[in-house]
Each structure stands twice: as structure tokens, then as C-alpha cells.
């Protein structure tokens, strides 16, 4: 018998971080490692384990973390 997986608070909030672009609704951001992140409809997201993207988006003056 398979028991259902329980969703903890930590795993439930482990989704991607979404940032709102306060200047543009569409653009491409180039990360320090050369990867691209696309802003679409004024939003861009990064996975929680992607520290390069998280650090870049957090430090960017035009972006605000959405809660």
C-alpha cells in the first residue's frame, strides 16, 4: 500500500520566486553566468535552488520580490 505524500510548509513554499519588473513588461535579463531570464507580463521567476538567478534578481534595482 502506498501512503500519500504529506505536504509540509517547507515543501509547499518551495516553488519559484516571482519578481515584478517595475520598469518593463517584457525584456531579457542576462545573468552573470551567461544564462538568460525572460521577463513576461512584467514578471520573472527563478527556482529556489538557483542561487545565481536568485542573487541577481534580488539585487536588481528594477525588480521586486512578490509575496
mmCIF file as Biopython writes it, N, C-alpha, C and O atoms, coordinates in Angstrom:
data_model
#
loop_
_atom_site.group_PDB
_atom_site.id
_atom_site.type_symbol
_atom_site.label_atom_id
_atom_site.label_alt_id
_atom_site.label_comp_id
_atom_site.label_asym_id
_atom_site.label_entity_id
_atom_site.label_seq_id
_atom_site.pdbx_PDB_ins_code
_atom_site.Cartn_x
_atom_site.Cartn_y
_atom_site.Cartn_z
_atom_site.occupancy
_atom_site.B_iso_or_equiv
_atom_site.auth_seq_id
_atom_site.auth_asym_id
_atom_site.pdbx_PDB_model_num
ATOM 1   N N  . UNK A ? 1  ? 0.834  -1.177 0.000   1.0 0.0 1  A 1 
ATOM 2   C CA . UNK A ? 1  ? 0.000  0.000  0.000   1.0 0.0 1  A 1 
ATOM 3   C C  . UNK A ? 1  ? 0.883  1.247  0.000   1.0 0.0 1  A 1 
ATOM 4   O O  . UNK A ? 1  ? 1.857  1.330  0.748   1.0 0.0 1  A 1 
ATOM 5   N N  . UNK A ? 2  ? 0.541  2.183  -0.823  1.0 0.0 2  A 1 
ATOM 6   C CA . UNK A ? 2  ? 1.298  3.420  -0.941  1.0 0.0 2  A 1 
ATOM 7   C C  . UNK A ? 2  ? 0.627  4.487  -0.091  1.0 0.0 2  A 1 
ATOM 8   O O  . UNK A ? 2  ? -0.571 4.740  -0.216  1.0 0.0 2  A 1 
ATOM 9   N N  . UNK A ? 3  ? 1.414  5.103  0.767   1.0 0.0 3  A 1 
ATOM 10  C CA . UNK A ? 3  ? 0.850  6.178  1.580   1.0 0.0 3  A 1 
ATOM 11  C C  . UNK A ? 3  ? 1.048  7.507  0.855   1.0 0.0 3  A 1 
ATOM 12  O O  . UNK A ? 3  ? 2.086  7.726  0.231   1.0 0.0 3  A 1 
ATOM 13  N N  . UNK A ? 4  ? 0.055  8.391  0.937   1.0 0.0 4  A 1 
ATOM 14  C CA . UNK A ? 4  ? 0.171  9.678  0.247   1.0 0.0 4  A 1 
ATOM 15  C C  . UNK A ? 4  ? 1.276  10.532 0.861   1.0 0.0 4  A 1 
ATOM 16  O O  . UNK A ? 4  ? 1.535  10.484 2.063   1.0 0.0 4  A 1 
ATOM 17  N N  . UNK A ? 5  ? 1.907  11.304 0.007   1.0 0.0 5  A 1 
ATOM 18  C CA . UNK A ? 5  ? 2.972  12.188 0.455   1.0 0.0 5  A 1 
ATOM 19  C C  . UNK A ? 5  ? 2.358  13.393 1.153   1.0 0.0 5  A 1 
ATOM 20  O O  . UNK A ? 5  ? 1.425  14.011 0.641   1.0 0.0 5  A 1 
ATOM 21  N N  . UNK A ? 6  ? 2.876  13.713 2.297   1.0 0.0 6  A 1 
ATOM 22  C CA . UNK A ? 6  ? 2.376  14.883 3.020   1.0 0.0 6  A 1 
ATOM 23  C C  . UNK A ? 6  ? 3.105  16.127 2.550   1.0 0.0 6  A 1 
ATOM 24  O O  . UNK A ? 6  ? 4.316  16.120 2.326   1.0 0.0 6  A 1 
ATOM 25  N N  . UNK A ? 7  ? 2.349  17.174 2.410   1.0 0.0 7  A 1 
ATOM 26  C CA . UNK A ? 7  ? 2.935  18.449 2.013   1.0 0.0 7  A 1 
ATOM 27  C C  . UNK A ? 7  ? 3.220  19.244 3.275   1.0 0.0 7  A 1 
ATOM 28  O O  . UNK A ? 7  ? 2.314  19.577 4.039   1.0 0.0 7  A 1 
ATOM 29  N N  . UNK A ? 8  ? 4.484  19.538 3.475   1.0 0.0 8  A 1 
ATOM 30  C CA . UNK A ? 8  ? 4.874  20.338 4.632   1.0 0.0 8  A 1 
ATOM 31  C C  . UNK A ? 8  ? 4.885  21.808 4.242   1.0 0.0 8  A 1 
ATOM 32  O O  . UNK A ? 8  ? 4.825  22.149 3.060   1.0 0.0 8  A 1 
ATOM 33  N N  . UNK A ? 9  ? 4.962  22.664 5.232   1.0 0.0 9  A 1 
ATOM 34  C CA . UNK A ? 9  ? 5.042  24.094 4.956   1.0 0.0 9  A 1 
ATOM 35  C C  . UNK A ? 9  ? 6.259  24.408 4.106   1.0 0.0 9  A 1 
ATOM 36  O O  . UNK A ? 9  ? 6.195  25.253 3.213   1.0 0.0 9  A 1 
ATOM 37  N N  . UNK A ? 10 ? 7.376  23.728 4.380   1.0 0.0 10 A 1 
ATOM 38  C CA . UNK A ? 10 ? 8.608  23.983 3.647   1.0 0.0 10 A 1 
ATOM 39  C C  . UNK A ? 10 ? 8.470  23.591 2.181   1.0 0.0 10 A 1 
ATOM 40  O O  . UNK A ? 10 ? 8.870  24.354 1.302   1.0 0.0 10 A 1 
ATOM 41  N N  . UNK A ? 11 ? 7.911  22.413 1.901   1.0 0.0 11 A 1 
ATOM 42  C CA . UNK A ? 11 ? 7.786  21.972 0.513   1.0 0.0 11 A 1 
ATOM 43  C C  . UNK A ? 11 ? 6.698  22.746 -0.226  1.0 0.0 11 A 1 
ATOM 44  O O  . UNK A ? 11 ? 6.786  22.927 -1.440  1.0 0.0 11 A 1 
ATOM 45  N N  . UNK A ? 12 ? 5.694  23.196 0.480   1.0 0.0 12 A 1 
ATOM 46  C CA . UNK A ? 12 ? 4.632  23.960 -0.163  1.0 0.0 12 A 1 
ATOM 47  C C  . UNK A ? 12 ? 5.130  25.325 -0.601  1.0 0.0 12 A 1 
ATOM 48  O O  . UNK A ? 12 ? 4.657  25.859 -1.604  1.0 0.0 12 A 1 
ATOM 49  N N  . UNK A ? 13 ? 6.069  25.895 0.124   1.0 0.0 13 A 1 
ATOM 50  C CA . UNK A ? 13 ? 6.584  27.210 -0.220  1.0 0.0 13 A 1 
ATOM 51  C C  . UNK A ? 13 ? 7.861  27.126 -1.032  1.0 0.0 13 A 1 
ATOM 52  O O  . UNK A ? 13 ? 8.529  28.140 -1.233  1.0 0.0 13 A 1 
ATOM 53  N N  . UNK A ? 14 ? 8.215  25.942 -1.501  1.0 0.0 14 A 1 
ATOM 54  C CA . UNK A ? 14 ? 9.465  25.758 -2.223  1.0 0.0 14 A 1 
ATOM 55  C C  . UNK A ? 14 ? 9.317  26.020 -3.717  1.0 0.0 14 A 1 
ATOM 56  O O  . UNK A ? 14 ? 10.183 25.622 -4.496  1.0 0.0 14 A 1 
ATOM 57  N N  . UNK A ? 15 ? 8.248  26.675 -4.129  1.0 0.0 15 A 1 
ATOM 58  C CA . UNK A ? 15 ? 8.060  26.989 -5.541  1.0 0.0 15 A 1 
ATOM 59  C C  . UNK A ? 15 ? 8.986  28.108 -5.975  1.0 0.0 15 A 1 
ATOM 60  O O  . UNK A ? 15 ? 9.733  28.651 -5.160  1.0 0.0 15 A 1 
ATOM 61  N N  . UNK A ? 16 ? 8.943  28.451 -7.233  1.0 0.0 16 A 1 
ATOM 62  C CA . UNK A ? 16 ? 9.829  29.503 -7.734  1.0 0.0 16 A 1 
ATOM 63  C C  . UNK A ? 16 ? 9.498  30.861 -7.122  1.0 0.0 16 A 1 
ATOM 64  O O  . UNK A ? 16 ? 8.346  31.155 -6.805  1.0 0.0 16 A 1 
ATOM 65  N N  . UNK A ? 17 ? 10.530 31.676 -6.966  1.0 0.0 17 A 1 
ATOM 66  C CA . UNK A ? 17 ? 10.349 33.051 -6.507  1.0 0.0 17 A 1 
ATOM 67  C C  . UNK A ? 17 ? 9.953  33.894 -7.709  1.0 0.0 17 A 1 
ATOM 68  O O  . UNK A ? 17 ? 10.583 33.815 -8.764  1.0 0.0 17 A 1 
ATOM 69  N N  . UNK A ? 18 ? 8.922  34.693 -7.551  1.0 0.0 18 A 1 
ATOM 70  C CA . UNK A ? 18 ? 8.440  35.538 -8.639  1.0 0.0 18 A 1 
ATOM 71  C C  . UNK A ? 18 ? 8.765  36.983 -8.303  1.0 0.0 18 A 1 
ATOM 72  O O  . UNK A ? 18 ? 8.486  37.459 -7.203  1.0 0.0 18 A 1 
ATOM 73  N N  . UNK A ? 19 ? 9.365  37.677 -9.276  1.0 0.0 19 A 1 
ATOM 74  C CA . UNK A ? 19 ? 9.726  39.074 -9.124  1.0 0.0 19 A 1 
ATOM 75  C C  . UNK A ? 19 ? 8.924  39.902 -10.118 1.0 0.0 19 A 1 
ATOM 76  O O  . UNK A ? 19 ? 8.682  39.472 -11.246 1.0 0.0 19 A 1 
ATOM 77  N N  . UNK A ? 20 ? 8.515  41.092 -9.691  1.0 0.0 20 A 1 
ATOM 78  C CA . UNK A ? 20 ? 7.795  42.022 -10.569 1.0 0.0 20 A 1 
ATOM 79  C C  . UNK A ? 20 ? 8.788  43.037 -11.105 1.0 0.0 20 A 1 
ATOM 80  O O  . UNK A ? 20 ? 9.538  43.646 -10.342 1.0 0.0 20 A 1 
ATOM 81  N N  . UNK A ? 21 ? 8.791  43.217 -12.416 1.0 0.0 21 A 1 
ATOM 82  C CA . UNK A ? 21 ? 9.644  44.215 -13.059 1.0 0.0 21 A 1 
ATOM 83  C C  . UNK A ? 21 ? 8.897  45.541 -13.021 1.0 0.0 21 A 1 
ATOM 84  O O  . UNK A ? 21 ? 7.816  45.661 -13.599 1.0 0.0 21 A 1 
ATOM 85  N N  . UNK A ? 22 ? 9.459  46.529 -12.352 1.0 0.0 22 A 1 
ATOM 86  C CA . UNK A ? 22 ? 8.789  47.817 -12.180 1.0 0.0 22 A 1 
ATOM 87  C C  . UNK A ? 22 ? 9.015  48.764 -13.351 1.0 0.0 22 A 1 
ATOM 88  O O  . UNK A ? 22 ? 8.437  49.849 -13.391 1.0 0.0 22 A 1 
ATOM 89  N N  . UNK A ? 23 ? 9.863  48.358 -14.315 1.0 0.0 23 A 1 
ATOM 90  C CA . UNK A ? 23 ? 10.192 49.244 -15.426 1.0 0.0 23 A 1 
ATOM 91  C C  . UNK A ? 23 ? 9.696  48.725 -16.778 1.0 0.0 23 A 1 
ATOM 92  O O  . UNK A ? 23 ? 9.227  49.507 -17.605 1.0 0.0 23 A 1 
ATOM 93  N N  . UNK A ? 24 ? 9.797  47.427 -17.003 1.0 0.0 24 A 1 
ATOM 94  C CA . UNK A ? 24 ? 9.431  46.842 -18.296 1.0 0.0 24 A 1 
ATOM 95  C C  . UNK A ? 24 ? 8.432  45.697 -18.117 1.0 0.0 24 A 1 
ATOM 96  O O  . UNK A ? 24 ? 8.427  45.017 -17.091 1.0 0.0 24 A 1 
ATOM 97  N N  . UNK A ? 25 ? 7.592  45.496 -19.125 1.0 0.0 25 A 1 
ATOM 98  C CA . UNK A ? 25 ? 6.701  44.338 -19.118 1.0 0.0 25 A 1 
ATOM 99  C C  . UNK A ? 25 ? 7.307  43.170 -19.884 1.0 0.0 25 A 1 
ATOM 100 O O  . UNK A ? 25 ? 6.874  42.029 -19.726 1.0 0.0 25 A 1 
ATOM 101 N N  . UNK A ? 26 ? 8.309  43.452 -20.715 1.0 0.0 26 A 1 
ATOM 102 C CA . UNK A ? 26 ? 8.960  42.406 -21.492 1.0 0.0 26 A 1 
ATOM 103 C C  . UNK A ? 26 ? 10.411 42.800 -21.751 1.0 0.0 26 A 1 
ATOM 104 O O  . UNK A ? 26 ? 10.685 43.876 -22.282 1.0 0.0 26 A 1 
ATOM 105 N N  . UNK A ? 27 ? 11.334 41.922 -21.372 1.0 0.0 27 A 1 
ATOM 106 C CA . UNK A ? 27 ? 12.756 42.104 -21.666 1.0 0.0 27 A 1 
ATOM 107 C C  . UNK A ? 27 ? 13.488 40.827 -21.308 1.0 0.0 27 A 1 
ATOM 108 O O  . UNK A ? 27 ? 12.915 39.916 -20.710 1.0 0.0 27 A 1 
ATOM 109 N N  . UNK A ? 28 ? 14.762 40.767 -21.680 1.0 0.0 28 A 1 
ATOM 110 C CA . UNK A ? 28 ? 15.596 39.616 -21.364 1.0 0.0 28 A 1 
ATOM 111 C C  . UNK A ? 28 ? 16.705 40.078 -20.433 1.0 0.0 28 A 1 
ATOM 112 O O  . UNK A ? 28 ? 17.407 41.048 -20.720 1.0 0.0 28 A 1 
ATOM 113 N N  . UNK A ? 29 ? 16.857 39.379 -19.320 1.0 0.0 29 A 1 
ATOM 114 C CA . UNK A ? 29 ? 17.921 39.669 -18.361 1.0 0.0 29 A 1 
ATOM 115 C C  . UNK A ? 29 ? 19.034 38.648 -18.564 1.0 0.0 29 A 1 
ATOM 116 O O  . UNK A ? 29 ? 18.769 37.451 -18.672 1.0 0.0 29 A 1 
ATOM 117 N N  . UNK A ? 30 ? 20.280 39.120 -18.617 1.0 0.0 30 A 1 
ATOM 118 C CA . UNK A ? 30 ? 21.435 38.240 -18.790 1.0 0.0 30 A 1 
ATOM 119 C C  . UNK A ? 30 ? 22.105 38.069 -17.433 1.0 0.0 30 A 1 
ATOM 120 O O  . UNK A ? 30 ? 22.565 39.038 -16.830 1.0 0.0 30 A 1 
ATOM 121 N N  . UNK A ? 31 ? 22.156 36.838 -16.963 1.0 0.0 31 A 1 
ATOM 122 C CA . UNK A ? 31 ? 22.768 36.536 -15.669 1.0 0.0 31 A 1 
ATOM 123 C C  . UNK A ? 31 ? 24.289 36.549 -15.784 1.0 0.0 31 A 1 
ATOM 124 O O  . UNK A ? 31 ? 24.821 36.430 -16.888 1.0 0.0 31 A 1 
ATOM 125 N N  . UNK A ? 32 ? 25.000 36.692 -14.665 1.0 0.0 32 A 1 
ATOM 126 C CA . UNK A ? 32 ? 26.468 36.710 -14.691 1.0 0.0 32 A 1 
ATOM 127 C C  . UNK A ? 32 ? 27.086 35.457 -15.322 1.0 0.0 32 A 1 
ATOM 128 O O  . UNK A ? 32 ? 28.196 35.519 -15.851 1.0 0.0 32 A 1 
ATOM 129 N N  . UNK A ? 33 ? 26.385 34.332 -15.272 1.0 0.0 33 A 1 
ATOM 130 C CA . UNK A ? 33 ? 26.927 33.105 -15.868 1.0 0.0 33 A 1 
ATOM 131 C C  . UNK A ? 33 ? 26.527 32.947 -17.336 1.0 0.0 33 A 1 
ATOM 132 O O  . UNK A ? 33 ? 26.786 31.906 -17.941 1.0 0.0 33 A 1 
ATOM 133 N N  . UNK A ? 34 ? 25.894 33.978 -17.912 1.0 0.0 34 A 1 
ATOM 134 C CA . UNK A ? 34 ? 25.558 33.974 -19.328 1.0 0.0 34 A 1 
ATOM 135 C C  . UNK A ? 34 ? 24.161 33.482 -19.666 1.0 0.0 34 A 1 
ATOM 136 O O  . UNK A ? 34 ? 23.731 33.609 -20.812 1.0 0.0 34 A 1 
ATOM 137 N N  . UNK A ? 35 ? 23.444 32.927 -18.704 1.0 0.0 35 A 1 
ATOM 138 C CA . UNK A ? 35 ? 22.075 32.466 -18.960 1.0 0.0 35 A 1 
ATOM 139 C C  . UNK A ? 35 ? 21.139 33.649 -19.109 1.0 0.0 35 A 1 
ATOM 140 O O  . UNK A ? 35 ? 21.438 34.757 -18.662 1.0 0.0 35 A 1 
ATOM 141 N N  . UNK A ? 36 ? 20.007 33.401 -19.741 1.0 0.0 36 A 1 
ATOM 142 C CA . UNK A ? 36 ? 19.002 34.432 -19.942 1.0 0.0 36 A 1 
ATOM 143 C C  . UNK A ? 36 ? 17.745 34.116 -19.144 1.0 0.0 36 A 1 
ATOM 144 O O  . UNK A ? 36 ? 17.327 32.963 -19.039 1.0 0.0 36 A 1 
ATOM 145 N N  . UNK A ? 37 ? 17.156 35.163 -18.588 1.0 0.0 37 A 1 
ATOM 146 C CA . UNK A ? 37 ? 15.844 35.051 -17.945 1.0 0.0 37 A 1 
ATOM 147 C C  . UNK A ? 37 ? 14.923 36.034 -18.650 1.0 0.0 37 A 1 
ATOM 148 O O  . UNK A ? 37 ? 15.268 37.204 -18.816 1.0 0.0 37 A 1 
ATOM 149 N N  . UNK A ? 38 ? 13.763 35.565 -19.060 1.0 0.0 38 A 1 
ATOM 150 C CA . UNK A ? 38 ? 12.820 36.412 -19.781 1.0 0.0 38 A 1 
ATOM 151 C C  . UNK A ? 38 ? 11.794 37.005 -18.825 1.0 0.0 38 A 1 
ATOM 152 O O  . UNK A ? 38 ? 11.197 36.299 -18.013 1.0 0.0 38 A 1 
ATOM 153 N N  . UNK A ? 39 ? 11.602 38.309 -18.938 1.0 0.0 39 A 1 
ATOM 154 C CA . UNK A ? 39 ? 10.520 38.990 -18.237 1.0 0.0 39 A 1 
ATOM 155 C C  . UNK A ? 39 ? 9.322  38.955 -19.175 1.0 0.0 39 A 1 
ATOM 156 O O  . UNK A ? 39 ? 9.417  39.392 -20.321 1.0 0.0 39 A 1 
ATOM 157 N N  . UNK A ? 40 ? 8.205  38.441 -18.696 1.0 0.0 40 A 1 
ATOM 158 C CA . UNK A ? 40 ? 6.978  38.376 -19.489 1.0 0.0 40 A 1 
ATOM 159 C C  . UNK A ? 40 ? 5.825  38.878 -18.633 1.0 0.0 40 A 1 
ATOM 160 O O  . UNK A ? 40 ? 5.672  38.477 -17.479 1.0 0.0 40 A 1 
ATOM 161 N N  . UNK A ? 41 ? 5.028  39.746 -19.202 1.0 0.0 41 A 1 
ATOM 162 C CA . UNK A ? 41 ? 3.893  40.338 -18.483 1.0 0.0 41 A 1 
ATOM 163 C C  . UNK A ? 41 ? 4.350  40.983 -17.178 1.0 0.0 41 A 1 
ATOM 164 O O  . UNK A ? 41 ? 3.623  40.982 -16.185 1.0 0.0 41 A 1 
ATOM 165 N N  . UNK A ? 42 ? 5.562  41.533 -17.193 1.0 0.0 42 A 1 
ATOM 166 C CA . UNK A ? 42 ? 6.083  42.239 -16.030 1.0 0.0 42 A 1 
ATOM 167 C C  . UNK A ? 42 ? 6.579  41.351 -14.918 1.0 0.0 42 A 1 
ATOM 168 O O  . UNK A ? 42 ? 6.815  41.831 -13.809 1.0 0.0 42 A 1 
ATOM 169 N N  . UNK A ? 43 ? 6.747  40.046 -15.187 1.0 0.0 43 A 1 
ATOM 170 C CA . UNK A ? 43 ? 7.195  39.129 -14.143 1.0 0.0 43 A 1 
ATOM 171 C C  . UNK A ? 43 ? 8.298  38.216 -14.641 1.0 0.0 43 A 1 
ATOM 172 O O  . UNK A ? 43 ? 8.358  37.868 -15.820 1.0 0.0 43 A 1 
ATOM 173 N N  . UNK A ? 44 ? 9.171  37.835 -13.719 1.0 0.0 44 A 1 
ATOM 174 C CA . UNK A ? 44 ? 10.236 36.874 -13.989 1.0 0.0 44 A 1 
ATOM 175 C C  . UNK A ? 44 ? 10.373 35.998 -12.751 1.0 0.0 44 A 1 
ATOM 176 O O  . UNK A ? 44 ? 10.160 36.465 -11.632 1.0 0.0 44 A 1 
ATOM 177 N N  . UNK A ? 45 ? 10.726 34.733 -12.946 1.0 0.0 45 A 1 
ATOM 178 C CA . UNK A ? 45 ? 10.830 33.833 -11.800 1.0 0.0 45 A 1 
ATOM 179 C C  . UNK A ? 45 ? 12.134 33.059 -11.836 1.0 0.0 45 A 1 
ATOM 180 O O  . UNK A ? 45 ? 12.774 32.923 -12.878 1.0 0.0 45 A 1 
ATOM 181 N N  . UNK A ? 46 ? 12.512 32.552 -10.657 1.0 0.0 46 A 1 
ATOM 182 C CA . UNK A ? 46 ? 13.723 31.743 -10.515 1.0 0.0 46 A 1 
ATOM 183 C C  . UNK A ? 46 ? 13.457 30.649 -9.496  1.0 0.0 46 A 1 
ATOM 184 O O  . UNK A ? 46 ? 12.802 30.874 -8.479  1.0 0.0 46 A 1 
ATOM 185 N N  . UNK A ? 47 ? 13.970 29.471 -9.780  1.0 0.0 47 A 1 
ATOM 186 C CA . UNK A ? 47 ? 13.823 28.342 -8.861  1.0 0.0 47 A 1 
ATOM 187 C C  . UNK A ? 47 ? 14.588 28.608 -7.571  1.0 0.0 47 A 1 
ATOM 188 O O  . UNK A ? 47 ? 15.608 29.297 -7.594  1.0 0.0 47 A 1 
ATOM 189 N N  . UNK A ? 48 ? 14.117 28.078 -6.451  1.0 0.0 48 A 1 
ATOM 190 C CA . UNK A ? 48 ? 14.765 28.331 -5.160  1.0 0.0 48 A 1 
ATOM 191 C C  . UNK A ? 48 ? 16.218 27.863 -5.099  1.0 0.0 48 A 1 
ATOM 192 O O  . UNK A ? 48 ? 17.019 28.465 -4.383  1.0 0.0 48 A 1 
ATOM 193 N N  . UNK A ? 49 ? 16.575 26.820 -5.820  1.0 0.0 49 A 1 
ATOM 194 C CA . UNK A ? 49 ? 17.943 26.317 -5.791  1.0 0.0 49 A 1 
ATOM 195 C C  . UNK A ? 49 ? 18.892 27.039 -6.728  1.0 0.0 49 A 1 
ATOM 196 O O  . UNK A ? 49 ? 20.094 26.774 -6.718  1.0 0.0 49 A 1 
ATOM 197 N N  . UNK A ? 50 ? 18.371 27.946 -7.536  1.0 0.0 50 A 1 
ATOM 198 C CA . UNK A ? 50 ? 19.193 28.679 -8.497  1.0 0.0 50 A 1 
ATOM 199 C C  . UNK A ? 50 ? 19.734 29.942 -7.827  1.0 0.0 50 A 1 
ATOM 200 O O  . UNK A ? 50 ? 19.154 31.020 -7.951  1.0 0.0 50 A 1 
ATOM 201 N N  . UNK A ? 51 ? 20.844 29.793 -7.124  1.0 0.0 51 A 1 
ATOM 202 C CA . UNK A ? 51 ? 21.378 30.914 -6.343  1.0 0.0 51 A 1 
ATOM 203 C C  . UNK A ? 51 ? 21.876 32.052 -7.217  1.0 0.0 51 A 1 
ATOM 204 O O  . UNK A ? 51 ? 21.785 33.213 -6.819  1.0 0.0 51 A 1 
ATOM 205 N N  . UNK A ? 52 ? 22.400 31.748 -8.399  1.0 0.0 52 A 1 
ATOM 206 C CA . UNK A ? 52 ? 22.874 32.811 -9.295  1.0 0.0 52 A 1 
ATOM 207 C C  . UNK A ? 52 ? 21.703 33.702 -9.697  1.0 0.0 52 A 1 
ATOM 208 O O  . UNK A ? 52 ? 21.794 34.926 -9.607  1.0 0.0 52 A 1 
ATOM 209 N N  . UNK A ? 53 ? 20.606 33.092 -10.141 1.0 0.0 53 A 1 
ATOM 210 C CA . UNK A ? 53 ? 19.432 33.863 -10.546 1.0 0.0 53 A 1 
ATOM 211 C C  . UNK A ? 53 ? 18.797 34.573 -9.354  1.0 0.0 53 A 1 
ATOM 212 O O  . UNK A ? 53 ? 18.422 35.741 -9.454  1.0 0.0 53 A 1 
ATOM 213 N N  . UNK A ? 54 ? 18.676 33.877 -8.234  1.0 0.0 54 A 1 
ATOM 214 C CA . UNK A ? 54 ? 18.087 34.484 -7.032  1.0 0.0 54 A 1 
ATOM 215 C C  . UNK A ? 54 ? 18.873 35.724 -6.604  1.0 0.0 54 A 1 
ATOM 216 O O  . UNK A ? 54 ? 18.287 36.771 -6.330  1.0 0.0 54 A 1 
ATOM 217 N N  . UNK A ? 55 ? 20.201 35.602 -6.546  1.0 0.0 55 A 1 
ATOM 218 C CA . UNK A ? 55 ? 21.039 36.731 -6.131  1.0 0.0 55 A 1 
ATOM 219 C C  . UNK A ? 55 ? 20.923 37.891 -7.110  1.0 0.0 55 A 1 
ATOM 220 O O  . UNK A ? 55 ? 20.831 39.048 -6.700  1.0 0.0 55 A 1 
ATOM 221 N N  . UNK A ? 56 ? 20.928 37.582 -8.402  1.0 0.0 56 A 1 
ATOM 222 C CA . UNK A ? 56 ? 20.839 38.623 -9.426  1.0 0.0 56 A 1 
ATOM 223 C C  . UNK A ? 56 ? 19.505 39.360 -9.342  1.0 0.0 56 A 1 
ATOM 224 O O  . UNK A ? 56 ? 19.469 40.591 -9.344  1.0 0.0 56 A 1 
ATOM 225 N N  . UNK A ? 57 ? 18.419 38.612 -9.268  1.0 0.0 57 A 1 
ATOM 226 C CA . UNK A ? 57 ? 17.093 39.226 -9.235  1.0 0.0 57 A 1 
ATOM 227 C C  . UNK A ? 57 ? 16.872 40.021 -7.954  1.0 0.0 57 A 1 
ATOM 228 O O  . UNK A ? 57 ? 16.260 41.088 -7.984  1.0 0.0 57 A 1 
ATOM 229 N N  . UNK A ? 58 ? 17.361 39.515 -6.841  1.0 0.0 58 A 1 
ATOM 230 C CA . UNK A ? 58 ? 17.209 40.219 -5.563  1.0 0.0 58 A 1 
ATOM 231 C C  . UNK A ? 58 ? 17.968 41.543 -5.569  1.0 0.0 58 A 1 
ATOM 232 O O  . UNK A ? 58 ? 17.496 42.531 -5.008  1.0 0.0 58 A 1 
ATOM 233 N N  . UNK A ? 59 ? 19.140 41.567 -6.200  1.0 0.0 59 A 1 
ATOM 234 C CA . UNK A ? 59 ? 19.974 42.770 -6.209  1.0 0.0 59 A 1 
ATOM 235 C C  . UNK A ? 59 ? 19.571 43.772 -7.292  1.0 0.0 59 A 1 
ATOM 236 O O  . UNK A ? 59 ? 20.005 44.923 -7.249  1.0 0.0 59 A 1 
ATOM 237 N N  . UNK A ? 60 ? 18.757 43.361 -8.253  1.0 0.0 60 A 1 
ATOM 238 C CA . UNK A ? 60 ? 18.400 44.237 -9.377  1.0 0.0 60 A 1 
ATOM 239 C C  . UNK A ? 60 ? 17.481 45.358 -8.892  1.0 0.0 60 A 1 
ATOM 240 O O  . UNK A ? 60 ? 16.477 45.091 -8.231  1.0 0.0 60 A 1 
ATOM 241 N N  . UNK A ? 61 ? 17.816 46.615 -9.214  1.0 0.0 61 A 1 
ATOM 242 C CA . UNK A ? 61 ? 17.024 47.743 -8.696  1.0 0.0 61 A 1 
ATOM 243 C C  . UNK A ? 61 ? 15.609 47.847 -9.272  1.0 0.0 61 A 1 
ATOM 244 O O  . UNK A ? 61 ? 14.745 48.465 -8.651  1.0 0.0 61 A 1 
ATOM 245 N N  . UNK A ? 62 ? 15.353 47.261 -10.436 1.0 0.0 62 A 1 
ATOM 246 C CA . UNK A ? 62 ? 14.033 47.363 -11.066 1.0 0.0 62 A 1 
ATOM 247 C C  . UNK A ? 62 ? 13.089 46.234 -10.689 1.0 0.0 62 A 1 
ATOM 248 O O  . UNK A ? 62 ? 11.937 46.226 -11.122 1.0 0.0 62 A 1 
ATOM 249 N N  . UNK A ? 63 ? 13.554 45.279 -9.888  1.0 0.0 63 A 1 
ATOM 250 C CA . UNK A ? 63 ? 12.757 44.097 -9.583  1.0 0.0 63 A 1 
ATOM 251 C C  . UNK A ? 63 ? 12.366 44.049 -8.115  1.0 0.0 63 A 1 
ATOM 252 O O  . UNK A ? 63 ? 13.162 44.373 -7.234  1.0 0.0 63 A 1 
ATOM 253 N N  . UNK A ? 64 ? 11.128 43.639 -7.866  1.0 0.0 64 A 1 
ATOM 254 C CA . UNK A ? 64 ? 10.612 43.500 -6.501  1.0 0.0 64 A 1 
ATOM 255 C C  . UNK A ? 64 ? 10.081 42.088 -6.312  1.0 0.0 64 A 1 
ATOM 256 O O  . UNK A ? 64 ? 9.305  41.596 -7.131  1.0 0.0 64 A 1 
ATOM 257 N N  . UNK A ? 65 ? 10.498 41.440 -5.234  1.0 0.0 65 A 1 
ATOM 258 C CA . UNK A ? 65 ? 10.023 40.098 -4.916  1.0 0.0 65 A 1 
ATOM 259 C C  . UNK A ? 65 ? 8.546  40.160 -4.550  1.0 0.0 65 A 1 
ATOM 260 O O  . UNK A ? 65 ? 8.136  40.975 -3.724  1.0 0.0 65 A 1 
ATOM 261 N N  . UNK A ? 66 ? 7.747  39.290 -5.172  1.0 0.0 66 A 1 
ATOM 262 C CA . UNK A ? 66 ? 6.317  39.203 -4.878  1.0 0.0 66 A 1 
ATOM 263 C C  . UNK A ? 66 ? 6.103  38.164 -3.790  1.0 0.0 66 A 1 
ATOM 264 O O  . UNK A ? 66 ? 6.755  37.120 -3.783  1.0 0.0 66 A 1 
ATOM 265 N N  . UNK A ? 67 ? 5.203  38.447 -2.885  1.0 0.0 67 A 1 
ATOM 266 C CA . UNK A ? 67 ? 4.938  37.507 -1.783  1.0 0.0 67 A 1 
ATOM 267 C C  . UNK A ? 67 ? 3.610  36.838 -1.947  1.0 0.0 67 A 1 
ATOM 268 O O  . UNK A ? 67 ? 3.225  36.018 -1.114  1.0 0.0 67 A 1 
#
